[in-house]
Amino acid sequence: MAQQQGFLKPGERSKKAFGVAFEGNNDPYVHNKKQRTQPPTSHQRRPRDADRLPVAKYRRQLLYLVETHATVVVLGETGSGKTTQIPQFLDEAGWTEGGRMVACTQPRRAAAVTVASRVAEEAGCELGEAVGYAVRFESVMQQGMTRIKFLTDGVLLREMMEDPLLARYSVVMVDEAHERSLATDMLLGLLKKVQRRRPDLRLIVASATLQAEELRAFFDPGRDSSVVKTVQPGPGAPVQRTPAIISIEGRTHPVEVHFLQQPCSNYVVASVETAVDIHKADLPGDILVFLTGQQEVEDAVRMLDREAERLSASSGYGSKLLPLPLYAGLTGTAQAVAFSPAPRGYRKCVVATNIAETSLTLEGVVYVVDSCFVKQRAYNPLLGLEALCVAPVSKASATQRAGRAGRVRPGKAFRLCTAQDFAKLPDTTVPEMQRAELQGMVLQLKALGIDNIMRFEWLAPPPAEAMVRALEALAALGVLDQDARLTQDVGLPLASLSLDPSLGKALLTAFRQSVPCSQEMLTIVAMLTAAPHGPWVAPPGVRKALDEAKSRFAVVEGDLVSLLNVWRAWQEHGCSAQWCAKQLLNQHSLRKAEEVRKQLARACARLGLPEPESCDGDMDHLRKGIVAGLFMNAAVFESTDHNPLAPESDPGTHVYRLIRPVGGADATGVRARSGGRDGMGRAAPGATTGALDAGRLRLRIHSGSVLARCRPEWVVFQTVQQSDSGWYEMQGVTAVQPDMLLEVAPHFFQKSR
């Protein structure tokens, strides 16, 4: 067959399966052979700015590959426009006809919301009409009208529980796949299964740094002889199951990378000093600083504010420095300020976590200061603890960060490490699947009917020990029965709630115990879900005022009950934003918690649970409900460490010991069961080799807890964060009694003789 000029017509084949020529002036290829004879409607017109993006000249190639291949891997460099333009290409080509939609997933909710707003603006429609978004506990779209939907990976996973084959979607685009989040890897494995049942479903995997050959091998049906490589869903060109790969260059300008000559001792201080030095050079362009977490961002902004005030007194600079924070827990209004252009006469210095690494575009950034560190989840399956740890970034992430500097003009990236140390960094980030706690993932897979999760196809298989630990923990919570299937009273209801398994179990228990405390537990769970880092917001330099504000709501029962006081006080003051500002509370987080609480109440009603009731101040029953979900995170006071160099008034550090890993009897009167069997017939978690690490594990209450200056004998905690000094710092701490552990979890604890 002679080589075609332009696109191949449906049903025709080329001798060059992938290297087909696309030059020519033929009309663009349209899905299902429907050539558009009438002028495009208004939603099909893209602004001229979008036509200048690099991805625009690959429009025809992309549509051809999507038409003829079940899976397309798009390697789009930073600034190529892949995230905003490819969904619009698919919409214009007819993939949203017949009431179907194009889904584009993002690893973070901030990216999903921001990109949806940008695409709606380009499409000339209101957000929620032709273009919408869905993130956890929030959806802005209209059924039957929305054609392009941006959503997080986790939300699409939840949708698969109601619609396992994703019948409402014609194309699913998984964006920023190189981040290898837990939800992304799980989603890719499930989409591979869906494609076997739905040959018409198209999958696009887009990234800037993804290892394409690894993904091609994962989706290649040649590894599975039971899968047909080419199928015929109907008239038109055959669909090839072997993935296609297309690379799109970016629009970035060259970025000059600088390294330190000597290692720095404090990267937060070094980041601030570097940003100030850039500002003193008095060259145009905004600054973007990458740090690891909210606390570091706020500390850096506070230091930059002091420097900005000092420099503003000098008349030798053409602009003033405007430090701005950017992290996930920030209000939407504050995030919008970081994305907005700098006021006249000011230079923005945005201090951000890795939320600004991908998808989100900060216009005007010319200088990037990279701390070369990131905060990651790290799970120790022997201890059964997942902690947030500060770790070096990968080279791929560092490249992404540097790319933020070359969007508008040639830029500079300042990496706060030596070139020799940078060369030792890993090429890519370890997939979250291999370093995270897996309870929620196992629960979702069980809810989707995948019973043999050990044989599930993973792009990067999780550690066997972590998987076994997740199964043990779910069995201890009553989620799984002896056959490792979801139980009727806990497992199935919990699967329908979009909650962490431990919080979900606490909520179900609050409805069912002898003295219900479901009203209070709904509030606590909603607060923890809407504001996982707490409802507090402290401007730079008011740390003492923040401690005083927390003390006004603190109770001896601990952090979770204190959240209940915050909620009640907010309600009593008419949900006033002015009152929130005086109390250093985040009004946006409280509003979000209010909406989450309503949605959880409706979900519980659909499960047939009774109307929420109050325990009328019975804190013991409320604490029992909390223990029902967090009993595996129980700890007991062991000793107090005193620094010999500290003054005599120093109370020292109260050291706690995790009960769960300890298999033998102790002097506390309660121990984890050892040698017993859990609900799946396995050895109880207390009998694992985690006991070997118990002596080296150092637990203390986090300084941000309302119990930080107290010394409760027994506690349960929600999360831990590992400090640089090796401490595991407990967060979300609740003071309990040992009898509560024995009453709520007799299968897990027993009295020591």
C-alpha atoms as one frame of an Amber mdcrd trajectory, in Angstrom:
protein
   0.000   0.000   0.000   1.343   3.419  -0.874   2.227   5.670   1.978  -0.617
   8.032   2.837  -0.220  11.774   2.957  -1.671  13.106   6.188  -3.755  10.715
   8.305  -4.696   7.218   7.318  -8.348   6.687   6.624 -10.219   4.302   8.934
  -9.462   0.685   8.180  -6.276   1.380   6.225  -2.883   0.164   7.389   0.572
   1.528   6.836   3.773  -0.417   6.278   5.201   1.708   9.054   3.162   0.680
  12.068   4.394   3.586  14.198   6.532   5.757  11.940   3.684   7.010   9.760
   4.109  10.420   8.140   1.716  13.066   9.416   2.587  16.000   7.198  -0.018
  17.330   4.819  -3.121  19.485   5.021  -5.795  16.809   5.345  -8.628  17.371
   7.770  -7.884  16.172  11.294  -8.788  12.591  12.059 -12.116  12.357  13.866
 -13.272   9.548  16.141 -15.604   6.973  14.551 -15.061   8.426  11.057 -17.410
  11.370  11.710 -15.966  14.159   9.583 -17.140  17.559  10.746 -18.833  19.359
   7.844 -20.277  22.180   9.947 -18.244  24.877  11.719 -17.085  23.816  15.189
 -19.221  24.888  18.110 -17.980  27.451  20.575 -16.637  24.878  23.020 -14.386
  23.519  20.290 -12.504  26.733  19.674  -9.230  26.988  21.539  -7.510  30.298
  22.215  -4.563  31.310  20.122  -2.218  31.033  23.096  -2.918  27.284  23.305
  -2.086  26.837  19.620   1.446  28.007  20.369   2.062  25.252  22.902   4.354
  22.430  21.684   1.600  19.840  22.058  -0.541  21.656  19.466   1.551  20.518
  16.504   1.216  16.889  17.658  -2.573  17.037  17.800  -3.129  14.875  14.707
  -0.540  12.302  15.738  -2.044  12.017  19.210  -5.570  11.515  17.890  -4.375
   8.900  15.418  -2.557   6.939  18.123  -5.517   7.132  20.497  -7.792   5.845
  17.715  -5.583   2.898  16.806  -3.961   1.936  20.138  -5.647   0.922  23.375
  -2.841   2.546  25.395  -0.735   5.585  24.529   2.228   6.748  26.602   2.821
  10.498  26.272   6.232  11.760  27.335   5.641  15.488  27.577   8.339  17.738
  28.923   7.555  20.532  31.343   5.621  23.297  29.608   4.449  21.170  26.676
   0.769  21.729  27.516  -0.142  18.039  27.676  -2.304  18.357  30.785  -4.541
  21.170  29.551  -4.663  20.463  25.811  -4.956  16.689  25.310  -8.396  16.455
  26.996  -9.608  19.291  24.753  -8.229  17.526  21.657 -10.209  14.421  22.585
 -13.368  16.440  23.183 -13.105  18.127  19.779 -12.442  14.805  18.036 -15.713
  13.293  19.227 -14.634  11.128  22.146 -17.233  12.805  24.381 -20.189  12.190
  22.073 -23.025   9.956  23.191 -22.937  11.202  26.786 -19.473   9.840  27.597
 -16.681  11.765  29.239 -12.910  12.116  29.143 -11.307  11.677  32.582  -7.944
  13.188  33.471  -6.509  12.123  36.825  -4.083  14.105  38.965  -2.116  12.893
  42.005  -3.099  15.963  44.070  -6.416  17.704  44.614  -4.890  21.186  44.230
  -3.678  20.262  40.742  -7.068  18.814  39.746  -8.922  21.982  40.797  -6.413
  24.411  39.285  -6.105  22.620  35.942  -9.883  22.273  35.641 -10.271  26.024
  36.166  -7.662  26.744  33.497  -9.219  24.393  30.934 -12.708  25.776  31.594
 -11.351  29.273  30.961  -9.755  28.144  27.682 -12.942  26.347  26.630 -15.001
  29.464  27.303 -17.371  27.850  29.805 -18.182  28.072  33.471 -16.353  25.625
  35.714 -18.698  22.709  36.335 -20.393  22.822  32.943 -18.458  21.329  30.008
 -15.367  21.100  32.228 -15.593  20.006  35.853 -13.622  18.372  38.621 -14.103
  15.905  41.460 -11.860  15.586  44.496 -12.439  13.918  47.831 -15.710  15.173
  49.343 -16.070  17.841  46.647 -17.506  17.677  43.140 -18.104  20.553  40.711
 -19.783  19.140  37.607 -23.220  18.646  36.048 -24.506  15.246  35.048 -25.134
  15.079  31.321 -23.313  18.354  30.628 -19.741  17.781  31.799 -17.573  16.276
  29.061 -14.059  16.768  30.488 -13.587  15.776  34.102 -10.444  16.321  36.162
 -10.230  14.202  39.297  -7.729  12.697  41.678  -6.583   9.108  41.302  -8.313
   8.217  44.545 -11.682   9.562  43.413 -11.561   7.484  40.226 -10.784   4.427
  42.336 -13.887   5.162  44.433 -15.967   5.490  41.273 -14.833   2.039  40.184
 -16.612   0.543  43.195 -19.939   1.647  41.692 -18.918   1.394  38.025 -16.140
  -1.235  37.783 -15.829  -0.950  33.984 -15.938   2.876  33.963 -18.746   2.772
  31.395 -19.258   6.538  31.523 -15.726   7.240  30.218 -14.384   6.766  26.704
 -10.813   7.843  27.528  -8.949   7.877  30.843  -5.801   9.997  31.002  -3.499
   9.282  33.964  -1.352  12.390  34.309   1.911  12.837  36.246   2.323   9.062
  36.425   6.034   9.432  37.187   5.160  10.386  40.777   4.159   6.739  41.299
   1.721   7.455  44.096  -0.067   4.583  45.758  -3.353   5.448  44.055  -1.676
   5.850  40.640  -0.022   2.425  40.686  -3.215   0.817  41.918  -5.226   2.604
  39.222  -2.882   1.469  36.435  -3.229  -2.151  37.531  -7.024  -1.898  37.599
  -7.217  -0.124  34.239  -5.229  -2.977  32.687  -7.915  -5.367  33.920 -10.721
  -3.090  32.678  -9.249  -2.927  29.176  -9.572  -6.699  28.866 -13.324  -6.369
  29.358 -13.680  -3.052  27.511 -11.602  -3.028  24.286 -13.114   0.357  23.408
 -11.648   2.094  26.462  -8.596   4.188  25.650  -5.871   4.845  28.197  -3.361
   7.706  28.007  -0.495   7.730  30.502   1.206  11.117  30.547   4.315  12.218
  32.383   7.428  14.298  32.050   9.964  11.770  33.309   8.275   8.367  33.222
  10.296   5.349  32.135   8.236   4.611  29.025   9.632   1.190  28.215   8.734
  -0.107  31.664   5.147   1.003  31.157   4.999  -0.375  27.609   6.084  -3.772
  28.940   3.457  -3.621  31.691   0.568  -3.017  29.286   1.919  -5.193  26.467
  -0.472  -8.149  26.046   2.398 -10.143  24.559   3.269 -11.094  28.124  -0.173
 -12.708  28.477  -1.010 -15.308  25.845  -4.679 -15.238  26.838  -5.074 -11.657
  25.598  -5.587 -10.924  21.912  -3.185  -8.279  20.673  -5.603  -6.793  18.127
  -9.366  -6.567  18.576 -12.189  -5.250  16.409 -14.705  -3.291  18.478 -16.561
  -2.215  15.344 -16.037  -0.667  11.949 -12.885   1.354  11.552  -9.190   0.887
  12.130  -8.130  -2.124  14.213  -7.157  -1.396  17.800  -3.651  -2.488  18.688
  -3.151  -3.625  22.266   0.599  -2.987  22.194   1.112   0.508  23.685   2.348
   3.364  21.519   4.820   5.976  22.764   4.990   9.592  21.663   7.405  12.221
  22.922   6.604  15.946  23.007   9.225  18.579  23.633   8.604  21.305  26.164
   8.415  25.029  25.752  10.923  25.691  28.482  13.876  27.992  28.067  17.352
  26.820  29.096  17.894  26.575  32.838  21.356  27.060  34.286  21.894  24.755
  37.281  24.166  25.738  40.181  25.427  23.572  43.062  26.969  24.382  46.428
  30.716  24.220  46.778  30.373  22.892  50.335  27.408  21.115  52.003  25.146
  23.308  54.120  24.176  22.436  57.700  20.619  23.863  57.574  18.857  23.839
  54.223  15.975  26.037  55.453  18.343  28.846  56.427  20.394  28.284  53.269
  17.219  28.530  51.149  16.330  31.864  52.722  19.864  33.229  52.280  19.926
  32.129  48.621  16.566  33.764  47.912  17.716  37.003  49.536  20.932  36.983
  47.510  18.913  36.524  44.303  16.712  39.455  45.247  19.750  41.633  45.984
  21.021  40.999  42.453  18.003  43.097  41.388  17.301  41.145  38.181  13.702
  40.589  37.015  11.825  37.389  37.772  10.024  35.663  40.648  11.611  33.100
  42.974  10.315  29.614  43.849  11.775  27.836  46.895  11.162  24.111  47.495
  11.063  22.872  51.106   9.641  19.689  52.637   6.626  20.590  54.770   4.247
  23.169  56.145   6.334  23.975  59.225   9.475  24.601  57.188   7.530  26.737
  54.712   6.104  28.913  57.481   9.508  29.260  59.158  11.108  30.301  55.868
   8.340  32.806  55.095   8.770  34.318  58.544  12.525  34.752  57.996  11.951
  36.167  54.510   9.415  38.643  55.898  12.052  39.974  58.275  14.569  40.264
  55.443  12.010  41.947  53.184  11.240  44.510  55.868  14.932  45.206  56.345
  15.617  45.513  52.612  12.584  47.725  51.981  14.303  50.477  53.950  16.972
  50.577  51.251  16.293  52.476  48.043  18.826  50.545  46.004  16.432  47.871
  44.717  13.952  48.114  41.875  11.294  45.961  43.594  10.261  44.796  47.043
  10.338  41.161  48.138   6.923  39.523  48.685   7.242  36.118  50.456   4.240
  33.799  49.970   3.624  30.246  51.276   2.202  27.395  49.183   1.274  24.007
  50.635  -1.665  21.620  50.552  -3.220  22.719  53.848  -3.377  26.381  52.814
  -6.741  27.999  52.127  -7.887  28.303  48.526  -7.671  32.096  48.738  -4.076
  31.989  49.979  -3.131  29.501  47.249  -4.681  31.789  44.638  -2.462  34.656
  45.846   0.618  32.516  45.201  -0.529  31.812  41.635  -1.511  35.412  40.864
   0.977  37.818  39.248   3.031  39.887  41.652   1.744  43.426  42.311   3.572
  46.239  40.562   6.816  46.990  42.300   7.080  43.581  44.007   8.916  40.333
  43.362   7.164  37.165  44.519   9.140  34.609  46.478   6.888  31.553  46.727
   8.000  29.040  49.352   6.352  25.720  48.523   6.314  22.019  49.229   6.457
  19.554  46.337   2.864  20.563  45.541   4.458  23.043  43.076   6.657  20.400
  41.463   4.250  19.242  38.747   1.018  20.240  36.964   0.704  23.618  38.688
   2.299  26.524  36.840   3.571  29.599  38.635   3.898  32.218  35.920   6.844
  34.555  36.213   9.199  32.196  38.068  12.777  32.603  36.813  14.745  31.362
  39.833  14.287  28.047  41.651  15.944  27.305  44.983  15.819  23.540  45.586
  16.529  22.204  49.079  16.938  18.760  47.437  14.809  17.189  50.171  11.222
  15.981  50.293   8.936  14.658  53.003   7.828  11.080  52.247   5.789   8.416
  53.935   7.908   5.512  55.149   6.333   2.346  56.553   8.166  -0.097  58.799
   6.240  -3.383  58.490   8.106  -4.915  61.444   6.902  -2.169  63.774   3.640
  -1.595  61.942   4.287   2.175  61.980   4.115   4.622  59.120   6.026   7.854
  59.615   6.662  11.011  57.651  10.393  11.261  56.992  12.561  13.847  55.286
  14.496  12.163  52.475  16.642  13.318  49.526  14.775  13.896  46.283  15.405
  11.827  43.175  17.162  13.216  40.129  13.867  13.057  38.211  12.133  15.222
  40.847  15.045  17.655  40.898  14.748  17.974  37.112  11.047  18.711  37.453
  11.733  21.379  40.042  14.415  23.024  37.921  12.003  23.076  34.984   9.775
  25.513  36.872  12.422  28.197  36.259  12.362  28.188  32.475   8.726  28.825
  31.657   8.900  32.481  30.579  12.616  33.178  29.994  15.989  31.532  30.621
  16.209  30.689  34.296  18.509  29.537  37.041  18.165  26.648  39.496  20.152
  26.638  42.742  20.453  23.168  44.279  21.508  23.208  47.917  23.866  20.260
  47.630  27.221  19.633  46.019  27.497  18.202  42.525  29.152  15.102  43.995
  26.235  14.501  46.380  23.699  15.101  43.610  25.339  12.402  41.511  24.642
   9.921  44.328  20.879  10.609  44.371  18.573   7.893  43.009  17.435   8.355
  39.418  13.744   8.036  40.266  11.612   8.177  43.401  10.865   4.868  45.090
   7.195   4.109  44.289   4.907   4.856  47.204   3.578   1.309  46.840   6.905
   0.025  48.169   7.229   2.383  51.138   3.671   3.010  52.396   1.179   1.366
  54.715  -1.322  -0.618  52.611  -4.500  -1.057  54.679  -6.598   1.335  52.621
  -5.372  -0.132  49.341  -6.154  -3.712  50.397  -9.627  -2.652  51.540 -10.347
  -1.034  48.164  -9.146  -4.070  46.234 -11.323  -6.356  48.370 -14.304  -4.067
  47.785 -13.699  -4.311  44.017 -13.928  -8.099  44.230 -10.204  -8.818  43.915
  -9.726 -11.494  46.553  -6.305 -12.818  45.581  -4.471  -9.545  45.981  -1.083
 -11.272  46.141  -1.437 -12.139  42.448  -2.697  -8.732  41.369  -0.617  -7.235
  38.545   1.467  -4.349  39.837   3.742  -1.993  37.973   5.942  -2.249  41.095
   4.852  -5.031  43.488   4.562  -4.067  47.171   6.726  -5.795  49.790   5.189
  -9.068  50.928   5.713  -8.191  54.598   3.806  -4.925  54.210   0.952  -6.728
  52.477   0.745  -9.343  55.238   0.787  -6.602  57.862  -2.129  -4.865  56.125
  -4.127  -8.096  56.086  -3.394  -8.665  59.778  -4.402  -5.129  60.714  -7.670
  -5.330  58.758  -8.427  -8.663  60.390  -7.791  -7.140  63.831 -10.199  -4.292
  62.981 -12.857  -6.848  62.046 -12.801  -5.856  58.382 -11.788  -9.327  57.130
 -13.090 -12.729  58.207 -11.210 -16.022  58.460 -11.350 -16.444  54.672  -9.893
 -12.948  54.158 -13.204 -11.666  52.784 -14.995  -8.489  53.826 -17.214  -8.975
  56.862 -20.866  -7.986  56.709 -20.940  -5.786  59.806 -17.627  -3.926  59.393
 -15.881  -4.686  56.103 -18.689  -3.940  53.647 -19.896  -0.735  55.379 -16.316
   0.466  55.767 -15.617  -0.080  52.062 -18.388   2.354  51.149 -16.999   5.124
  53.365 -14.184   7.156  51.868 -12.189   7.031  55.102  -9.018   5.621  56.551
  -9.911   2.141  57.922  -9.087   3.088  61.521 -11.232   6.239  61.427 -14.020
   4.345  59.678 -14.003   1.647  62.382 -14.146   4.331  65.105 -17.156   5.919
  63.396 -19.036   2.629  63.021 -18.348   1.767  66.677 -19.679   5.152  67.807
 -23.039   4.332  66.210 -23.268   0.823  67.666 -21.948   0.949  71.237 -24.240
   0.905  74.269 -23.995   4.668  74.762 -23.760   6.056  71.209 -21.499   9.040
  70.591 -22.033   9.217  66.832 -22.629  12.980  66.734 -19.314  13.691  68.381
 -17.459  11.071  66.333 -18.863  12.430  63.071 -17.415  15.808  63.985 -13.998
  14.424  64.978 -13.673  12.263  61.846 -14.776  15.154  59.618 -12.227  17.481
  61.231  -9.410  14.951  60.818 -10.402  14.309  57.193 -10.824  17.927  56.134
  -7.765  19.237  57.981  -5.305  16.377  58.588  -2.675  18.882  59.761  -5.100
  20.552  62.157  -7.531  23.504  61.881  -4.971  26.027  63.070  -3.352  28.687
  60.955  -0.577  30.836  62.360   0.899  33.849  60.581   4.695  34.032  60.827
   6.026  35.065  64.193   3.011  34.198  66.371   4.042  30.745  67.651   3.404
  31.738  71.261  -0.012  33.129  70.370  -0.822  29.840  68.621   0.029  27.853
  71.749  -2.231  30.137  73.784  -5.054  29.714  71.248  -4.773  25.933  71.435
  -4.806  26.008  75.229  -8.222  27.704  75.199  -9.749  24.566  73.669  -7.491
  21.926  75.218  -8.898  19.156  77.406  -7.163  16.413  79.368  -8.621  13.764
  77.048  -6.306  14.905  74.272  -6.157  16.268  70.740  -9.199  14.583  69.178
 -11.583  15.687  71.929 -10.072  19.179  71.753 -11.116  19.272  68.082 -14.664
  18.723  69.285 -14.370  21.836  71.475 -13.118  23.858  68.516 -16.094  22.765
  66.428 -18.650  23.537  69.130 -17.183  26.974  69.817 -17.190  27.757  66.079
 -20.851  26.766  65.853 -21.756  28.804  68.944 -20.184  31.893  67.372 -22.237
  31.547  64.210 -19.373  30.129  62.114 -17.875  33.600  62.094 -14.782  34.232
  60.028 -13.845  37.151  62.304 -13.982  34.877  65.337 -11.791  32.332  63.506
  -9.209  34.994  62.759  -9.021  35.985  66.437  -8.630  32.334  67.480  -6.035
  31.602  64.752  -8.372  29.039  63.191  -8.654  28.254  59.500 -12.190  29.189
  58.472 -11.785  27.376  55.153 -10.867  24.112  56.893 -13.837  24.371  59.256
 -16.221  25.038  56.364 -14.773  22.052  54.564 -15.187  19.908  57.696 -18.821
  20.991  57.875 -19.435  19.748  54.329 -17.526  16.515  54.970 -19.607  15.921
  58.108 -22.839  16.283  56.134 -21.626  13.869  53.474 -20.532  11.328  56.078
 -23.905  11.576  57.817 -25.687  10.899  54.510 -23.357   7.961  53.798 -24.086
   6.480  57.240 -27.828   6.862  56.641 -27.496   4.952  53.348 -25.809   2.149
  55.318 -28.895   1.859  57.508 -27.203   3.198  60.626 -29.432   4.951  63.187
 -29.760   8.700  63.493 -26.641  10.265  65.045 -26.893  10.566  68.820 -24.875
  12.488  71.384 -23.173  10.965  74.411 -24.030  14.145  76.365 -20.551  14.710
  77.680 -19.725  11.077  78.471 -16.079  11.271  77.444 -15.345   7.689  78.477
 -17.644   6.301  75.795 -16.259   8.760  73.268 -12.727   7.627  74.086 -13.807
   3.997  73.763 -15.030   4.766  70.272 -11.658   6.330  69.448  -9.832   3.319
  70.906 -11.925   0.999  68.712 -10.187   2.426  65.663  -6.752   3.250  67.067
  -6.094   0.425  69.540  -3.179  -0.859  67.443  -1.496   2.515  68.056  -1.525
   2.191  71.827   1.509   3.264  73.850   2.400   3.380  77.529   4.670   5.750
  79.456   8.011   4.165  80.250  10.480   6.748  81.589  11.637  10.351  81.443
  14.894  11.304  79.749  16.759  14.270  81.265  19.381  16.233  79.428  22.283
  16.715  81.859  23.061  20.081  80.245  19.499  21.388  80.605  18.468  23.625
  83.537  16.885  22.021  86.583  13.465  23.392  85.615  13.496  21.376  82.388
  10.854  18.608  82.709  12.755  16.293  80.367  11.361  14.132  77.602   8.667
  11.592  78.424   9.421   8.342  76.619   6.615   6.012  75.545   6.730   2.412
  74.427   4.537   0.927  71.740   2.553  -1.962  73.196   1.829  -3.813  69.989
   5.297  -5.108  69.013   6.018  -6.424  72.527   5.122 -10.080  72.728   6.075
 -10.832  76.325   4.503  -9.864  79.612   5.508  -6.612  81.226   4.923  -4.623
  84.359   2.201  -2.446  82.900  -0.553  -4.984  83.409  -1.570  -5.141  79.734
   0.215  -6.735  76.829  -0.469  -7.517  73.198  -1.557 -11.090  72.714   1.306
 -13.312  71.626   1.188 -16.764  70.194  -2.523 -16.319  69.473  -4.237 -16.220
  66.123  -5.963 -13.298  64.448  -9.203 -13.405  62.490  -7.421 -14.945  59.500
  -5.692 -17.721  61.394  -2.318 -15.953  61.329  -0.149 -15.197  64.303  -1.342
 -12.086  66.070   0.703  -8.967  65.250   2.039  -8.924  68.817   3.961 -12.106
  68.084   5.899 -10.811  65.087   9.580 -10.032  64.961   8.681  -6.404  65.595
   9.401  -7.161  69.246  13.084  -7.175  68.352  12.902  -3.483  67.471  10.836
  -2.404  70.457  13.870  -1.511  72.551  15.205   0.832  69.889  11.865   2.534
  69.201  11.599   5.936  70.853   8.138   7.483  71.096   7.236  10.878  72.482
   4.270  13.224  72.181   4.639  15.817  69.424   5.184  19.378  70.584   2.029
  20.493  68.745  -0.195  18.198  70.830  -2.287  19.625  73.672  -0.805  16.828
  75.822   2.800  17.785  75.031   3.368  19.195  78.522   1.474  16.412  80.269
   2.412  12.857  81.059  -0.609  10.617  80.492   0.133   7.019  81.421  -1.688
   5.377  78.487  -2.349   6.905  75.059  -3.469   6.026  71.561  -2.301   8.130
  68.620  -3.430   8.677  65.055  -0.115   9.210  63.230   3.585   9.510  63.943
   6.261  11.715  62.471   9.918  10.752  62.664  12.235  13.577  63.684  15.824
  14.105  62.607  16.995  12.901  66.016  15.308   9.513  65.552  12.260  10.093
  67.749   8.844   8.897  66.624   6.592  11.819  67.581   2.949  10.894  68.225
   0.263  13.166  66.753  -3.482  13.108  67.318  -2.972  11.784  70.854  -5.812
  10.646  73.128  -5.323   9.726  76.788  -7.001   6.397  77.617  -7.260   3.812
  80.371  -5.907   0.249  80.093  -9.366  -1.155  80.816 -10.591   0.521  77.611
  -8.050  -1.427  75.574  -9.098  -4.689  77.203 -12.805  -3.968  76.727 -12.684
  -2.729  73.151 -10.016  -5.089  71.777 -10.012  -8.283  73.877  -8.831 -10.194
  70.801  -5.731  -8.016  70.673  -4.838  -7.350  74.322  -4.843  -9.423  77.462
  -4.030  -8.798  81.104  -0.489  -9.527  82.095  -0.126 -11.978  84.957
